[in-house]
Amino acid sequence: MVETIGSFLLFTLLIVSILTMINIVTVQARVHAALTQACETVSMYSYVLDLTGAASHIQNNSAKAGTVQGQVDQFRSNVDGLLDGVENLDADQIGAKGEAILNQMQSGVDYAVGHPKEMLQYMMNYGLDKAGGAAFGQMVRPLVGRYLANGGQSGDAYLRSYGVADGLATGPAFSGRIASSFLSITMDSIAA
């Protein structure tokens, strides 16, 4: 009797484990299919951008924005270091990071005074790159949600029903530099 209960319990746990694995694979396959369909849709738009010549312009702006991004990242790092120094009451760190921030700001102002047109162009490229990445994310997320939809259930509700806590709300990130990377990958595959 005890052996039967023990065996039945192990058998039940095995079945539950197998069913859980099947659910995980099902959701993963469904998300993969939705992402693939969304990428195919976006690649059609990318092809149109390539035919009109706008894709190369977007890629050039993105490359120029990369130089500004490096300087922004360095400035953020210096500010974070300064705040850490203030938090830890480390005078050496406060002095070093404060000086680095001032030097970077001074060189930026000097460059802007000497080359105002180029500075404005760099800032516009940076803003366009960020806005383009955000727009790309806002375009792809609903597409993925549409392809994940299951009958009357939205893609977000589908993911939540399988235990993906945030669903598509904070789910996969489709923004940032992925937009320009996707364009270059698509252009390379079209050319091949």
Backbone torsions as a table, in degrees:
resi	resn	phi	psi	omega
1	MET	NA	-47.3	179.8
2	VAL	-66.3	-39.0	178.9
3	GLU	-65.4	-36.5	179.9
4	THR	-66.5	-43.4	179.1
5	ILE	-63.9	-44.1	178.8
6	GLY	-61.9	-43.8	178.9
7	SER	-65.2	-42.7	179.6
8	PHE	-63.3	-40.3	178.8
9	LEU	-62.9	-44.8	178.1
10	LEU	-64.3	-40.8	178.3
11	PHE	-62.4	-43.0	179.0
12	THR	-63.0	-44.0	177.6
13	LEU	-62.2	-38.6	178.7
14	LEU	-64.0	-44.7	180.0
15	ILE	-63.9	-44.8	178.6
16	VAL	-61.3	-40.8	178.4
17	SER	-63.0	-43.7	179.9
18	ILE	-64.8	-43.2	179.0
19	LEU	-64.3	-37.6	177.2
20	THR	-63.8	-43.8	178.4
21	MET	-62.8	-39.5	178.6
22	ILE	-63.4	-42.2	177.9
23	ASN	-62.6	-41.5	179.8
24	ILE	-63.1	-45.2	-179.4
25	VAL	-66.3	-37.4	179.0
26	THR	-63.0	-48.2	179.8
27	VAL	-64.1	-42.5	180.0
28	GLN	-61.7	-43.0	179.6
29	ALA	-66.1	-39.0	179.9
30	ARG	-66.6	-43.1	178.0
31	VAL	-64.6	-41.0	178.2
32	HIS	-61.4	-43.9	178.9
33	ALA	-63.8	-40.7	179.0
34	ALA	-65.1	-43.2	178.3
35	LEU	-63.5	-40.1	178.8
36	THR	-63.1	-45.2	179.3
37	GLN	-64.8	-41.0	178.7
38	ALA	-63.5	-41.3	178.9
39	CYS	-64.7	-37.2	177.0
40	GLU	-64.4	-40.7	178.1
41	THR	-64.0	-46.2	-179.6
42	VAL	-65.6	-33.0	-179.8
43	SER	-66.3	-28.8	175.4
44	MET	-65.7	-42.8	176.6
45	TYR	-64.7	-37.9	179.0
46	SER	-64.1	-38.5	178.1
47	TYR	-62.6	-41.1	177.7
48	VAL	-63.3	-42.0	177.6
49	LEU	-61.4	-37.4	179.7
50	ASP	-68.4	-42.2	-179.8
51	LEU	-64.2	-35.6	-178.8
52	THR	-83.2	-10.0	-179.7
53	GLY	88.6	-1.1	-178.0
54	ALA	-73.6	-26.2	-177.2
55	ALA	-63.7	-42.9	-179.8
56	SER	-67.2	-34.6	176.9
57	HIS	-65.1	-43.0	178.5
58	ILE	-63.4	-42.9	179.7
59	GLN	-65.6	-39.9	177.9
60	ASN	-63.7	-44.1	178.0
61	ASN	-62.6	-39.0	179.6
62	SER	-65.8	-39.5	178.2
63	ALA	-65.3	-41.6	178.0
64	LYS	-65.8	-35.0	179.0
65	ALA	-67.9	-24.3	178.7
66	GLY	-62.2	-33.6	178.3
67	THR	-68.0	-39.6	177.5
68	VAL	-68.0	-37.6	-179.4
69	GLN	-60.4	-39.2	177.7
70	GLY	-62.3	-41.5	178.7
71	GLN	-69.0	-37.8	177.8
72	VAL	-64.9	-42.1	178.4
73	ASP	-63.0	-40.5	178.1
74	GLN	-64.5	-41.4	179.0
75	PHE	-63.9	-43.7	177.4
76	ARG	-60.6	-42.4	179.3
77	SER	-61.7	-42.9	178.9
78	ASN	-65.2	-41.7	179.0
79	VAL	-65.4	-42.3	177.1
80	ASP	-60.7	-41.8	177.4
81	GLY	-63.4	-39.9	177.4
82	LEU	-63.1	-45.1	179.6
83	LEU	-65.7	-37.2	175.5
84	ASP	-64.2	-40.1	178.2
85	GLY	-63.6	-40.6	177.2
86	VAL	-65.3	-42.3	-179.3
87	GLU	-63.6	-39.2	-178.4
88	ASN	-91.9	-0.8	-177.8
89	LEU	55.4	45.4	180.0
90	ASP	-102.5	102.3	-175.0
91	ALA	-63.5	-37.4	-179.6
92	ASP	-64.8	-43.6	179.9
93	GLN	-67.4	-40.2	177.9
94	ILE	-60.9	-44.7	-179.7
95	GLY	-65.1	-45.5	-177.2
96	ALA	-66.5	-46.8	-178.6
97	LYS	-71.2	-37.0	176.8
98	GLY	-62.6	-41.5	177.8
99	GLU	-65.7	-40.4	178.1
100	ALA	-63.5	-40.3	178.0
101	ILE	-63.5	-46.5	179.9
102	LEU	-62.6	-41.5	178.6
103	ASN	-63.7	-42.5	-179.5
104	GLN	-66.5	-41.0	178.3
105	MET	-65.3	-40.9	-179.9
106	GLN	-64.6	-43.9	179.1
107	SER	-66.3	-34.7	176.7
108	GLY	-65.6	-42.8	178.9
109	VAL	-66.6	-43.0	178.9
110	ASP	-60.5	-43.2	179.4
111	TYR	-65.6	-40.8	179.8
112	ALA	-64.4	-37.9	178.8
113	VAL	-69.5	-41.0	-178.2
114	GLY	-77.0	-32.0	-176.0
115	HIS	-136.0	66.9	-174.0
116	PRO	-63.7	-36.7	-178.6
117	LYS	-66.8	-45.2	179.1
118	GLU	-65.0	-40.5	179.6
119	MET	-63.1	-43.5	178.3
120	LEU	-63.5	-39.7	178.6
121	GLN	-64.6	-42.7	177.6
122	TYR	-60.8	-43.0	-179.0
123	MET	-67.6	-38.4	177.9
124	MET	-66.7	-40.5	177.7
125	ASN	-62.4	-41.6	178.8
126	TYR	-62.8	-45.9	178.9
127	GLY	-64.0	-41.8	178.5
128	LEU	-64.7	-38.4	178.8
129	ASP	-64.2	-44.8	179.0
130	LYS	-65.6	-43.4	179.7
131	ALA	-66.1	-39.3	178.1
132	GLY	-64.8	-40.1	176.8
133	GLY	-63.9	-41.7	178.7
134	ALA	-66.0	-41.4	179.0
135	ALA	-64.4	-39.4	177.9
136	PHE	-61.0	-44.7	178.4
137	GLY	-62.8	-39.7	179.3
138	GLN	-70.6	-23.0	178.3
139	MET	-83.5	-40.3	-173.9
140	VAL	-77.4	-38.6	-177.1
141	ARG	-56.4	-48.1	177.4
142	PRO	-65.0	-32.8	177.0
143	LEU	-62.7	-46.5	179.1
144	VAL	-62.8	-41.7	177.4
145	GLY	-60.6	-39.7	179.3
146	ARG	-65.4	-41.8	-178.4
147	TYR	-75.6	-20.1	176.1
148	LEU	-85.4	-14.8	-176.5
149	ALA	-56.2	143.8	-175.4
150	ASN	-130.2	94.5	-177.3
151	GLY	67.0	-122.9	178.6
152	GLY	-85.9	0.4	-176.2
153	GLN	-95.6	129.6	179.3
154	SER	-70.7	166.8	178.4
155	GLY	-63.1	-37.9	178.1
156	ASP	-64.0	-45.9	179.6
157	ALA	-65.4	-35.5	178.0
158	TYR	-61.3	-47.7	179.8
159	LEU	-63.6	-41.5	179.8
160	ARG	-64.7	-34.8	-179.5
161	SER	-66.5	-23.7	177.1
162	TYR	-98.3	12.1	172.2
163	GLY	92.8	8.7	173.8
164	VAL	-80.7	100.2	-166.5
165	ALA	-53.6	-46.1	-175.5
166	ASP	-94.3	-4.4	179.9
167	GLY	56.2	-135.2	177.6
168	LEU	-89.3	-5.7	-176.8
169	ALA	-57.9	-54.0	176.9
170	THR	-121.2	15.1	-176.1
171	GLY	-58.3	-136.5	-175.1
172	PRO	-56.9	136.0	179.9
173	ALA	-87.9	122.5	-179.7
174	PHE	-115.3	30.7	-176.0
175	SER	-124.0	-168.9	179.3
176	GLY	83.8	-144.2	-174.9
177	ARG	-83.3	4.0	-179.4
178	ILE	-65.6	-30.6	-178.2
179	ALA	-62.4	-50.0	-178.9
180	SER	-70.5	-32.8	176.5
181	SER	-65.6	-41.5	179.6
182	PHE	-63.4	-41.3	178.7
183	LEU	-60.3	-44.1	-177.8
184	SER	-68.2	-38.4	178.4
185	ILE	-64.8	-43.9	-179.2
186	THR	-65.0	-41.4	-179.9
187	MET	-63.9	-39.3	178.8
188	ASP	-65.4	-39.0	-178.8
189	SER	-72.9	-30.8	178.0
190	ILE	-70.7	-38.6	-178.1
191	ALA	-68.7	-27.4	-176.4
192	ALA	-74.5	NA	NA
